Amino acid sequence: MTESIRGASGGFRLAKDLDQITVLDVLEAVEEGVALAPCTAGDGVCDRSVDCGLSNFWYETEEEIRNQLKVKSIQSIMDKYID
């Protein structure tokens, strides 16, 4: 998502335009993700997820949120909420 520029005037900049970077991209880049419950956080995090009646609910809800975050670009957020 970022690229480095070498030299005296170097530094970091975004590798894509803001309309091409989604909220999900940012969350995944900073390793936050969208885990809503321990059972969706990864294998082995919750030892009860196999027997839990709510784990499917959490997986489905998380997927719906991920789908929304995939279509919201940083530019669209700025356009809507920032003057």
N, CA, C and O atoms as a CHARMM CRD file, in Angstrom:
* protein
*
  332
    1    1 MET  N      0.81200  -1.18200   0.00000 PROA 1      0.00000
    2    1 MET  CA     0.00000   0.00000   0.00000 PROA 1      0.00000
    3    1 MET  C      0.86700   1.26300   0.00000 PROA 1      0.00000
    4    1 MET  O      0.42300   2.32600  -0.43200 PROA 1      0.00000
    5    2 THR  N      2.10100   1.13800   0.48600 PROA 2      0.00000
    6    2 THR  CA     3.02500   2.26600   0.44200 PROA 2      0.00000
    7    2 THR  C      4.24700   1.85100  -0.35100 PROA 2      0.00000
    8    2 THR  O      4.51600   0.67000  -0.56900 PROA 2      0.00000
    9    3 GLU  N      4.96400   2.86000  -0.76600 PROA 3      0.00000
   10    3 GLU  CA     6.23400   2.60000  -1.44200 PROA 3      0.00000
   11    3 GLU  C      7.25000   3.60100  -0.91300 PROA 3      0.00000
   12    3 GLU  O      6.89300   4.70700  -0.50700 PROA 3      0.00000
   13    4 SER  N      8.49700   3.21000  -0.92100 PROA 4      0.00000
   14    4 SER  CA     9.53500   4.08900  -0.39800 PROA 4      0.00000
   15    4 SER  C     10.25500   4.78300  -1.54500 PROA 4      0.00000
   16    4 SER  O     10.40300   4.23900  -2.64000 PROA 4      0.00000
   17    5 ILE  N     10.69200   5.99100  -1.25900 PROA 5      0.00000
   18    5 ILE  CA    11.45200   6.79600  -2.21300 PROA 5      0.00000
   19    5 ILE  C     12.82000   7.02500  -1.58800 PROA 5      0.00000
   20    5 ILE  O     12.92100   7.53000  -0.47000 PROA 5      0.00000
   21    6 ARG  N     13.85500   6.66100  -2.29900 PROA 6      0.00000
   22    6 ARG  CA    15.21000   6.80700  -1.77900 PROA 6      0.00000
   23    6 ARG  C     15.73000   8.21100  -2.05100 PROA 6      0.00000
   24    6 ARG  O     15.24300   8.91200  -2.93800 PROA 6      0.00000
   25    7 GLY  N     16.72000   8.60000  -1.27500 PROA 7      0.00000
   26    7 GLY  CA    17.38800   9.87100  -1.51200 PROA 7      0.00000
   27    7 GLY  C     17.08600  10.91100  -0.45200 PROA 7      0.00000
   28    7 GLY  O     16.33400  10.67400   0.49300 PROA 7      0.00000
   29    8 ALA  N     17.70500  12.08700  -0.64300 PROA 8      0.00000
   30    8 ALA  CA    17.58000  13.17600   0.33600 PROA 8      0.00000
   31    8 ALA  C     16.14000  13.64400   0.49900 PROA 8      0.00000
   32    8 ALA  O     15.74200  14.03500   1.59700 PROA 8      0.00000
   33    9 SER  N     15.37300  13.61300  -0.54700 PROA 9      0.00000
   34    9 SER  CA    13.97100  14.03400  -0.48000 PROA 9      0.00000
   35    9 SER  C     13.04100  12.83300  -0.35600 PROA 9      0.00000
   36    9 SER  O     11.83200  12.94200  -0.56100 PROA 9      0.00000
   37   10 GLY  N     13.61400  11.71200  -0.02400 PROA 10     0.00000
   38   10 GLY  CA    12.85600  10.46900   0.00900 PROA 10     0.00000
   39   10 GLY  C     11.91000  10.36500   1.18500 PROA 10     0.00000
   40   10 GLY  O     11.78700  11.27800   2.00200 PROA 10     0.00000
   41   11 GLY  N     11.25300   9.23800   1.24400 PROA 11     0.00000
   42   11 GLY  CA    10.28900   8.97100   2.30100 PROA 11     0.00000
   43   11 GLY  C      9.33000   7.89800   1.83900 PROA 11     0.00000
   44   11 GLY  O      9.70300   7.00500   1.07800 PROA 11     0.00000
   45   12 PHE  N      8.11300   7.98300   2.29000 PROA 12     0.00000
   46   12 PHE  CA     7.08800   7.02500   1.91100 PROA 12     0.00000
   47   12 PHE  C      5.90700   7.76100   1.31100 PROA 12     0.00000
   48   12 PHE  O      5.61500   8.90200   1.66800 PROA 12     0.00000
   49   13 ARG  N      5.23300   7.08600   0.39200 PROA 13     0.00000
   50   13 ARG  CA     4.00200   7.61900  -0.17200 PROA 13     0.00000
   51   13 ARG  C      3.08000   6.44700  -0.48700 PROA 13     0.00000
   52   13 ARG  O      3.50300   5.29300  -0.55400 PROA 13     0.00000
   53   14 LEU  N      1.82000   6.77800  -0.67400 PROA 14     0.00000
   54   14 LEU  CA     0.85700   5.73800  -1.01300 PROA 14     0.00000
   55   14 LEU  C      1.15200   5.20900  -2.41200 PROA 14     0.00000
   56   14 LEU  O      1.46900   5.97900  -3.31800 PROA 14     0.00000
   57   15 ALA  N      1.05000   3.92200  -2.58100 PROA 15     0.00000
   58   15 ALA  CA     1.35100   3.28900  -3.86100 PROA 15     0.00000
   59   15 ALA  C      0.14900   3.31300  -4.80400 PROA 15     0.00000
   60   15 ALA  O      0.28500   3.05100  -5.99900 PROA 15     0.00000
   61   16 LYS  N     -1.03300   3.63100  -4.25800 PROA 16     0.00000
   62   16 LYS  CA    -2.25500   3.68300  -5.06200 PROA 16     0.00000
   63   16 LYS  C     -2.97400   4.99400  -4.77500 PROA 16     0.00000
   64   16 LYS  O     -2.70900   5.65600  -3.77200 PROA 16     0.00000
   65   17 ASP  N     -3.88000   5.35600  -5.66400 PROA 17     0.00000
   66   17 ASP  CA    -4.73800   6.51100  -5.42300 PROA 17     0.00000
   67   17 ASP  C     -5.71900   6.18600  -4.30800 PROA 17     0.00000
   68   17 ASP  O     -6.02900   5.02000  -4.06700 PROA 17     0.00000
   69   18 LEU  N     -6.20700   7.22100  -3.62800 PROA 18     0.00000
   70   18 LEU  CA    -7.11900   7.02000  -2.50600 PROA 18     0.00000
   71   18 LEU  C     -8.41300   6.32600  -2.90900 PROA 18     0.00000
   72   18 LEU  O     -9.04100   5.66300  -2.08300 PROA 18     0.00000
   73   19 ASP  N     -8.81500   6.46800  -4.15300 PROA 19     0.00000
   74   19 ASP  CA   -10.03900   5.79100  -4.58500 PROA 19     0.00000
   75   19 ASP  C     -9.81100   4.31600  -4.87900 PROA 19     0.00000
   76   19 ASP  O    -10.76100   3.59000  -5.17200 PROA 19     0.00000
   77   20 GLN  N     -8.56800   3.86600  -4.80500 PROA 20     0.00000
   78   20 GLN  CA    -8.24200   2.45800  -5.02700 PROA 20     0.00000
   79   20 GLN  C     -7.85400   1.72700  -3.74500 PROA 20     0.00000
   80   20 GLN  O     -7.59700   0.52300  -3.76700 PROA 20     0.00000
   81   21 ILE  N     -7.81200   2.45200  -2.63300 PROA 21     0.00000
   82   21 ILE  CA    -7.47000   1.84600  -1.34800 PROA 21     0.00000
   83   21 ILE  C     -8.74600   1.73800  -0.52900 PROA 21     0.00000
   84   21 ILE  O     -9.40900   2.74100  -0.26400 PROA 21     0.00000
   85   22 THR  N     -9.08600   0.52000  -0.12900 PROA 22     0.00000
   86   22 THR  CA   -10.31900   0.31900   0.62600 PROA 22     0.00000
   87   22 THR  C    -10.04000   0.35800   2.12800 PROA 22     0.00000
   88   22 THR  O     -8.89600   0.24100   2.56800 PROA 22     0.00000
   89   23 VAL  N    -11.09400   0.52300   2.88500 PROA 23     0.00000
   90   23 VAL  CA   -10.97200   0.49200   4.34200 PROA 23     0.00000
   91   23 VAL  C    -10.43600  -0.87300   4.78000 PROA 23     0.00000
   92   23 VAL  O     -9.62800  -0.96200   5.70400 PROA 23     0.00000
   93   24 LEU  N    -10.88700  -1.92600   4.11400 PROA 24     0.00000
   94   24 LEU  CA   -10.38400  -3.26200   4.44100 PROA 24     0.00000
   95   24 LEU  C     -8.89000  -3.36700   4.17000 PROA 24     0.00000
   96   24 LEU  O     -8.17000  -3.99600   4.94600 PROA 24     0.00000
   97   25 ASP  N     -8.40600  -2.76400   3.08600 PROA 25     0.00000
   98   25 ASP  CA    -6.96600  -2.75200   2.80400 PROA 25     0.00000
   99   25 ASP  C     -6.19000  -2.16700   3.97800 PROA 25     0.00000
  100   25 ASP  O     -5.16700  -2.71100   4.39400 PROA 25     0.00000
  101   26 VAL  N     -6.68800  -1.05400   4.50700 PROA 26     0.00000
  102   26 VAL  CA    -6.00100  -0.38300   5.61700 PROA 26     0.00000
  103   26 VAL  C     -6.02000  -1.25800   6.86300 PROA 26     0.00000
  104   26 VAL  O     -4.99000  -1.42700   7.51600 PROA 26     0.00000
  105   27 LEU  N     -7.18700  -1.81900   7.20000 PROA 27     0.00000
  106   27 LEU  CA    -7.27900  -2.66900   8.38900 PROA 27     0.00000
  107   27 LEU  C     -6.35700  -3.88100   8.28900 PROA 27     0.00000
  108   27 LEU  O     -5.72600  -4.26800   9.27200 PROA 27     0.00000
  109   28 GLU  N     -6.28300  -4.47200   7.11200 PROA 28     0.00000
  110   28 GLU  CA    -5.40500  -5.62700   6.94100 PROA 28     0.00000
  111   28 GLU  C     -3.93400  -5.22200   6.93900 PROA 28     0.00000
  112   28 GLU  O     -3.08600  -5.98500   7.40300 PROA 28     0.00000
  113   29 ALA  N     -3.61800  -4.03300   6.42400 PROA 29     0.00000
  114   29 ALA  CA    -2.22800  -3.57600   6.39200 PROA 29     0.00000
  115   29 ALA  C     -1.67600  -3.34000   7.79500 PROA 29     0.00000
  116   29 ALA  O     -0.49200  -3.56200   8.04400 PROA 29     0.00000
  117   30 VAL  N     -2.52100  -2.89600   8.69700 PROA 30     0.00000
  118   30 VAL  CA    -2.07500  -2.66300  10.07400 PROA 30     0.00000
  119   30 VAL  C     -2.36500  -3.87000  10.96700 PROA 30     0.00000
  120   30 VAL  O     -2.25900  -3.79600  12.19100 PROA 30     0.00000
  121   31 GLU  N     -2.73200  -4.97700  10.33000 PROA 31     0.00000
  122   31 GLU  CA    -2.95600  -6.26100  10.99000 PROA 31     0.00000
  123   31 GLU  C     -4.04600  -6.21100  12.05300 PROA 31     0.00000
  124   31 GLU  O     -3.96900  -6.91000  13.06400 PROA 31     0.00000
  125   32 GLU  N     -5.05600  -5.38800  11.82300 PROA 32     0.00000
  126   32 GLU  CA    -6.20500  -5.33200  12.72400 PROA 32     0.00000
  127   32 GLU  C     -7.28600  -6.30400  12.27700 PROA 32     0.00000
  128   32 GLU  O     -7.85300  -7.02200  13.10100 PROA 32     0.00000
  129   33 GLY  N     -7.57700  -6.33500  10.98600 PROA 33     0.00000
  130   33 GLY  CA    -8.60800  -7.21700  10.47700 PROA 33     0.00000
  131   33 GLY  C     -9.98500  -6.83400  10.98900 PROA 33     0.00000
  132   33 GLY  O    -10.20800  -5.70200  11.41800 PROA 33     0.00000
  133   34 VAL  N    -10.90600  -7.78800  10.94000 PROA 34     0.00000
  134   34 VAL  CA   -12.29100  -7.52200  11.28900 PROA 34     0.00000
  135   34 VAL  C    -12.83400  -8.60600  12.22400 PROA 34     0.00000
  136   34 VAL  O    -14.04600  -8.81600  12.26000 PROA 34     0.00000
  137   35 ALA  N    -12.00000  -9.28500  12.96300 PROA 35     0.00000
  138   35 ALA  CA   -12.46800 -10.37900  13.82200 PROA 35     0.00000
  139   35 ALA  C    -13.43400  -9.85400  14.87600 PROA 35     0.00000
  140   35 ALA  O    -13.08200  -8.99800  15.68800 PROA 35     0.00000
  141   36 LEU  N    -14.64200 -10.37200  14.85200 PROA 36     0.00000
  142   36 LEU  CA   -15.68000  -9.94300  15.78700 PROA 36     0.00000
  143   36 LEU  C    -15.74300 -10.80500  17.03500 PROA 36     0.00000
  144   36 LEU  O    -16.24900 -10.36300  18.06600 PROA 36     0.00000
  145   37 ALA  N    -15.24500 -12.00900  16.95800 PROA 37     0.00000
  146   37 ALA  CA   -15.28800 -12.93700  18.08200 PROA 37     0.00000
  147   37 ALA  C    -14.05300 -13.83100  18.00900 PROA 37     0.00000
  148   37 ALA  O    -13.45600 -13.97000  16.94100 PROA 37     0.00000
  149   38 PRO  N    -13.66400 -14.43100  19.12000 PROA 38     0.00000
  150   38 PRO  CA   -12.48100 -15.29300  19.10300 PROA 38     0.00000
  151   38 PRO  C    -12.54700 -16.40300  18.05900 PROA 38     0.00000
  152   38 PRO  O    -11.52400 -16.77600  17.48600 PROA 38     0.00000
  153   39 CYS  N    -13.74900 -16.93700  17.80700 PROA 39     0.00000
  154   39 CYS  CA   -13.84700 -18.04500  16.85500 PROA 39     0.00000
  155   39 CYS  C    -13.53300 -17.61900  15.42200 PROA 39     0.00000
  156   39 CYS  O    -13.21900 -18.46900  14.58800 PROA 39     0.00000
  157   40 THR  N    -13.60900 -16.33900  15.12100 PROA 40     0.00000
  158   40 THR  CA   -13.30300 -15.88300  13.76000 PROA 40     0.00000
  159   40 THR  C    -11.90100 -15.29800  13.65400 PROA 40     0.00000
  160   40 THR  O    -11.47500 -14.89800  12.57000 PROA 40     0.00000
  161   41 ALA  N    -11.18200 -15.24600  14.77300 PROA 41     0.00000
  162   41 ALA  CA    -9.86200 -14.62000  14.78200 PROA 41     0.00000
  163   41 ALA  C     -8.77100 -15.50700  14.19900 PROA 41     0.00000
  164   41 ALA  O     -7.68100 -15.01800  13.90700 PROA 41     0.00000
  165   42 GLY  N     -9.03200 -16.78600  14.02500 PROA 42     0.00000
  166   42 GLY  CA    -8.03400 -17.68100  13.46000 PROA 42     0.00000
  167   42 GLY  C     -8.11900 -19.05400  14.07100 PROA 42     0.00000
  168   42 GLY  O     -8.74800 -19.25600  15.11000 PROA 42     0.00000
  169   43 ASP  N     -7.47900 -19.99200  13.41300 PROA 43     0.00000
  170   43 ASP  CA    -7.49900 -21.37500  13.89500 PROA 43     0.00000
  171   43 ASP  C     -6.85200 -21.47700  15.27200 PROA 43     0.00000
  172   43 ASP  O     -5.79300 -20.90500  15.53000 PROA 43     0.00000
  173   44 GLY  N     -7.51200 -22.21200  16.13300 PROA 44     0.00000
  174   44 GLY  CA    -6.95000 -22.48100  17.44700 PROA 44     0.00000
  175   44 GLY  C     -7.15800 -21.39600  18.48500 PROA 44     0.00000
  176   44 GLY  O     -6.79800 -21.58800  19.64700 PROA 44     0.00000
  177   45 VAL  N     -7.73100 -20.25700  18.10200 PROA 45     0.00000
  178   45 VAL  CA    -7.93100 -19.18100  19.06700 PROA 45     0.00000
  179   45 VAL  C     -9.03000 -19.54700  20.05400 PROA 45     0.00000
  180   45 VAL  O     -8.91500 -19.28200  21.25100 PROA 45     0.00000
  181   46 CYS  N    -10.08500 -20.15100  19.55200 PROA 46     0.00000
  182   46 CYS  CA   -11.19200 -20.56000  20.41800 PROA 46     0.00000
  183   46 CYS  C    -11.37000 -22.07300  20.29800 PROA 46     0.00000
  184   46 CYS  O    -11.66900 -22.58700  19.22000 PROA 46     0.00000
  185   47 ASP  N    -11.18800 -22.76500  21.39200 PROA 47     0.00000
  186   47 ASP  CA   -11.29500 -24.22600  21.36000 PROA 47     0.00000
  187   47 ASP  C    -12.74500 -24.71100  21.40300 PROA 47     0.00000
  188   47 ASP  O    -12.98900 -25.91600  21.33800 PROA 47     0.00000
  189   48 ARG  N    -13.70500 -23.79900  21.51200 PROA 48     0.00000
  190   48 ARG  CA   -15.11600 -24.17900  21.55400 PROA 48     0.00000
  191   48 ARG  C    -15.84600 -23.89200  20.24500 PROA 48     0.00000
  192   48 ARG  O    -17.04200 -24.16600  20.14500 PROA 48     0.00000
  193   49 SER  N    -15.17300 -23.35800  19.25400 PROA 49     0.00000
  194   49 SER  CA   -15.86100 -22.92600  18.02700 PROA 49     0.00000
  195   49 SER  C    -16.53100 -24.07700  17.27800 PROA 49     0.00000
  196   49 SER  O    -17.52300 -23.84900  16.58500 PROA 49     0.00000
  197   50 VAL  N    -16.02500 -25.29500  17.39300 PROA 50     0.00000
  198   50 VAL  CA   -16.63400 -26.44900  16.72400 PROA 50     0.00000
  199   50 VAL  C    -18.01100 -26.75200  17.30400 PROA 50     0.00000
  200   50 VAL  O    -18.92800 -27.12400  16.57100 PROA 50     0.00000
  201   51 ASP  N    -18.15600 -26.59600  18.60500 PROA 51     0.00000
  202   51 ASP  CA   -19.41400 -26.91900  19.29200 PROA 51     0.00000
  203   51 ASP  C    -20.30300 -25.69600  19.52200 PROA 51     0.00000
  204   51 ASP  O    -21.41500 -25.83600  20.03000 PROA 51     0.00000
  205   52 CYS  N    -19.85000 -24.54500  19.17000 PROA 52     0.00000
  206   52 CYS  CA   -20.57800 -23.31100  19.47200 PROA 52     0.00000
  207   52 CYS  C    -21.67900 -23.06200  18.44600 PROA 52     0.00000
  208   52 CYS  O    -21.42900 -23.06500  17.24100 PROA 52     0.00000
  209   53 GLY  N    -22.87800 -22.84900  18.92700 PROA 53     0.00000
  210   53 GLY  CA   -23.99800 -22.57800  18.03300 PROA 53     0.00000
  211   53 GLY  C    -23.94200 -21.20100  17.40700 PROA 53     0.00000
  212   53 GLY  O    -24.62400 -20.95200  16.41300 PROA 53     0.00000
  213   54 LEU  N    -23.14500 -20.29800  17.96300 PROA 54     0.00000
  214   54 LEU  CA   -23.08400 -18.93200  17.43700 PROA 54     0.00000
  215   54 LEU  C    -21.91400 -18.68200  16.50000 PROA 54     0.00000
  216   54 LEU  O    -21.84600 -17.62100  15.87900 PROA 54     0.00000
  217   55 SER  N    -21.00000 -19.62000  16.38300 PROA 55     0.00000
  218   55 SER  CA   -19.82700 -19.35400  15.54300 PROA 55     0.00000
  219   55 SER  C    -20.22000 -19.06700  14.09300 PROA 55     0.00000
  220   55 SER  O    -19.61700 -18.20000  13.46000 PROA 55     0.00000
  221   56 ASN  N    -21.20500 -19.76700  13.55900 PROA 56     0.00000
  222   56 ASN  CA   -21.65000 -19.48300  12.18900 PROA 56     0.00000
  223   56 ASN  C    -22.22800 -18.07900  12.07200 PROA 56     0.00000
  224   56 ASN  O    -22.00900 -17.40000  11.06900 PROA 56     0.00000
  225   57 PHE  N    -22.96400 -17.63900  13.08800 PROA 57     0.00000
  226   57 PHE  CA   -23.48000 -16.27000  13.09900 PROA 57     0.00000
  227   57 PHE  C    -22.33500 -15.27400  13.00400 PROA 57     0.00000
  228   57 PHE  O    -22.38900 -14.33700  12.20700 PROA 57     0.00000
  229   58 TRP  N    -21.28500 -15.47300  13.82700 PROA 58     0.00000
  230   58 TRP  CA   -20.15800 -14.54500  13.81500 PROA 58     0.00000
  231   58 TRP  C    -19.42300 -14.57100  12.48100 PROA 58     0.00000
  232   58 TRP  O    -19.03100 -13.51700  11.98100 PROA 58     0.00000
  233   59 TYR  N    -19.22800 -15.74600  11.89400 PROA 59     0.00000
  234   59 TYR  CA   -18.57700 -15.83400  10.58700 PROA 59     0.00000
  235   59 TYR  C    -19.38700 -15.09400   9.52100 PROA 59     0.00000
  236   59 TYR  O    -18.82300 -14.33800   8.73000 PROA 59     0.00000
  237   60 GLU  N    -20.69200 -15.30600   9.49600 PROA 60     0.00000
  238   60 GLU  CA   -21.54400 -14.65200   8.49700 PROA 60     0.00000
  239   60 GLU  C    -21.57400 -13.13900   8.68400 PROA 60     0.00000
  240   60 GLU  O    -21.50200 -12.38800   7.71100 PROA 60     0.00000
  241   61 THR  N    -21.67900 -12.69500   9.92800 PROA 61     0.00000
  242   61 THR  CA   -21.70500 -11.26200  10.21400 PROA 61     0.00000
  243   61 THR  C    -20.38400 -10.61900   9.83500 PROA 61     0.00000
  244   61 THR  O    -20.35800  -9.54000   9.24300 PROA 61     0.00000
  245   62 GLU  N    -19.30000 -11.27300  10.17100 PROA 62     0.00000
  246   62 GLU  CA   -17.97500 -10.75700   9.81400 PROA 62     0.00000
  247   62 GLU  C    -17.81900 -10.65800   8.29600 PROA 62     0.00000
  248   62 GLU  O    -17.26200  -9.68100   7.79500 PROA 62     0.00000
  249   63 GLU  N    -18.30000 -11.64400   7.57100 PROA 63     0.00000
  250   63 GLU  CA   -18.20500 -11.62800   6.11200 PROA 63     0.00000
  251   63 GLU  C    -19.01100 -10.46300   5.52500 PROA 63     0.00000
  252   63 GLU  O    -18.56800  -9.82400   4.57000 PROA 63     0.00000
  253   64 GLU  N    -20.18000 -10.18700   6.08400 PROA 64     0.00000
  254   64 GLU  CA   -20.97700  -9.04900   5.61700 PROA 64     0.00000
  255   64 GLU  C    -20.23400  -7.73200   5.84600 PROA 64     0.00000
  256   64 GLU  O    -20.23700  -6.85200   4.98400 PROA 64     0.00000
  257   65 ILE  N    -19.61300  -7.60600   6.98700 PROA 65     0.00000
  258   65 ILE  CA   -18.84900  -6.39000   7.28400 PROA 65     0.00000
  259   65 ILE  C    -17.65200  -6.27900   6.35000 PROA 65     0.00000
  260   65 ILE  O    -17.38200  -5.20400   5.81500 PROA 65     0.00000
  261   66 ARG  N    -16.93000  -7.38000   6.14800 PROA 66     0.00000
  262   66 ARG  CA   -15.78100  -7.37100   5.23100 PROA 66     0.00000
  263   66 ARG  C    -16.21100  -6.94700   3.82600 PROA 66     0.00000
  264   66 ARG  O    -15.51600  -6.17600   3.16400 PROA 66     0.00000
  265   67 ASN  N    -17.35800  -7.45600   3.37900 PROA 67     0.00000
  266   67 ASN  CA   -17.84800  -7.09000   2.04600 PROA 67     0.00000
  267   67 ASN  C    -18.13700  -5.59800   1.95200 PROA 67     0.00000
  268   67 ASN  O    -17.87900  -4.98800   0.91400 PROA 67     0.00000
  269   68 GLN  N    -18.66000  -5.00600   3.00200 PROA 68     0.00000
  270   68 GLN  CA   -18.90500  -3.56200   3.01300 PROA 68     0.00000
  271   68 GLN  C    -17.59600  -2.78600   3.01300 PROA 68     0.00000
  272   68 GLN  O    -17.46200  -1.79200   2.29900 PROA 68     0.00000
  273   69 LEU  N    -16.63900  -3.23000   3.80200 PROA 69     0.00000
  274   69 LEU  CA   -15.35400  -2.53300   3.88300 PROA 69     0.00000
  275   69 LEU  C    -14.54800  -2.66000   2.59800 PROA 69     0.00000
  276   69 LEU  O    -13.70000  -1.81400   2.31600 PROA 69     0.00000
  277   70 LYS  N    -14.80300  -3.70800   1.81500 PROA 70     0.00000
  278   70 LYS  CA   -14.11800  -3.90700   0.53000 PROA 70     0.00000
  279   70 LYS  C    -14.54600  -2.88700  -0.51400 PROA 70     0.00000
  280   70 LYS  O    -13.78400  -2.58700  -1.43300 PROA 70     0.00000
  281   71 VAL  N    -15.74500  -2.35500  -0.38600 PROA 71     0.00000
  282   71 VAL  CA   -16.25400  -1.43700  -1.41300 PROA 71     0.00000
  283   71 VAL  C    -16.17300   0.02200  -0.98900 PROA 71     0.00000
  284   71 VAL  O    -16.51500   0.90500  -1.77600 PROA 71     0.00000
  285   72 LYS  N    -15.73100   0.29600   0.22900 PROA 72     0.00000
  286   72 LYS  CA   -15.59200   1.66700   0.71600 PROA 72     0.00000
  287   72 LYS  C    -14.13500   2.09900   0.57300 PROA 72     0.00000
  288   72 LYS  O    -13.26000   1.61100   1.28800 PROA 72     0.00000
  289   73 SER  N    -13.88800   3.01400  -0.35200 PROA 73     0.00000
  290   73 SER  CA   -12.52500   3.51000  -0.53200 PROA 73     0.00000
  291   73 SER  C    -12.24900   4.65400   0.43800 PROA 73     0.00000
  292   73 SER  O    -13.16900   5.28500   0.95900 PROA 73     0.00000
  293   74 ILE  N    -10.99000   4.90200   0.66200 PROA 74     0.00000
  294   74 ILE  CA   -10.60400   6.02400   1.51400 PROA 74     0.00000
  295   74 ILE  C    -11.13800   7.32500   0.91600 PROA 74     0.00000
  296   74 ILE  O    -11.58900   8.20600   1.64900 PROA 74     0.00000
  297   75 GLN  N    -11.08900   7.44800  -0.39600 PROA 75     0.00000
  298   75 GLN  CA   -11.59000   8.65400  -1.05100 PROA 75     0.00000
  299   75 GLN  C    -13.09300   8.81900  -0.83100 PROA 75     0.00000
  300   75 GLN  O    -13.55700   9.93200  -0.58200 PROA 75     0.00000
  301   76 SER  N    -13.85900   7.73500  -0.91900 PROA 76     0.00000
  302   76 SER  CA   -15.30300   7.84100  -0.71400 PROA 76     0.00000
  303   76 SER  C    -15.63100   8.24400   0.72400 PROA 76     0.00000
  304   76 SER  O    -16.59600   8.97200   0.95600 PROA 76     0.00000
  305   77 ILE  N    -14.85100   7.78800   1.67200 PROA 77     0.00000
  306   77 ILE  CA   -15.04200   8.17600   3.06600 PROA 77     0.00000
  307   77 ILE  C    -14.73900   9.66100   3.23000 PROA 77     0.00000
  308   77 ILE  O    -15.49100  10.38700   3.88000 PROA 77     0.00000
  309   78 MET  N    -13.64400  10.10200   2.64300 PROA 78     0.00000
  310   78 MET  CA   -13.28200  11.52000   2.73000 PROA 78     0.00000
  311   78 MET  C    -14.32800  12.40200   2.06800 PROA 78     0.00000
  312   78 MET  O    -14.70400  13.44600   2.60200 PROA 78     0.00000
  313   79 ASP  N    -14.78900  11.98000   0.91500 PROA 79     0.00000
  314   79 ASP  CA   -15.80000  12.77100   0.19900 PROA 79     0.00000
  315   79 ASP  C    -17.08300  12.90900   1.00100 PROA 79     0.00000
  316   79 ASP  O    -17.72300  13.96100   0.97900 PROA 79     0.00000
  317   80 LYS  N    -17.45600  11.86800   1.70000 PROA 80     0.00000
  318   80 LYS  CA   -18.72300  11.87200   2.42200 PROA 80     0.00000
  319   80 LYS  C    -18.62800  12.55200   3.79300 PROA 80     0.00000
  320   80 LYS  O    -19.55400  13.25200   4.20100 PROA 80     0.00000
  321   81 TYR  N    -17.51900  12.35000   4.50100 PROA 81     0.00000
  322   81 TYR  CA   -17.46500  12.76500   5.89400 PROA 81     0.00000
  323   81 TYR  C    -16.50400  13.91100   6.21700 PROA 81     0.00000
  324   81 TYR  O    -16.57600  14.48500   7.30300 PROA 81     0.00000
  325   82 ILE  N    -15.62100  14.24500   5.30300 PROA 82     0.00000
  326   82 ILE  CA   -14.63200  15.28100   5.58100 PROA 82     0.00000
  327   82 ILE  C    -14.84800  16.45900   4.63200 PROA 82     0.00000
  328   82 ILE  O    -14.89400  16.29600   3.41200 PROA 82     0.00000
  329   83 ASP  N    -14.97800  17.63900   5.21700 PROA 83     0.00000
  330   83 ASP  CA   -15.19600  18.85900   4.40500 PROA 83     0.00000
  331   83 ASP  C    -13.91900  19.32500   3.75600 PROA 83     0.00000
  332   83 ASP  O    -13.91900  20.32800   3.04300 PROA 83     0.00000
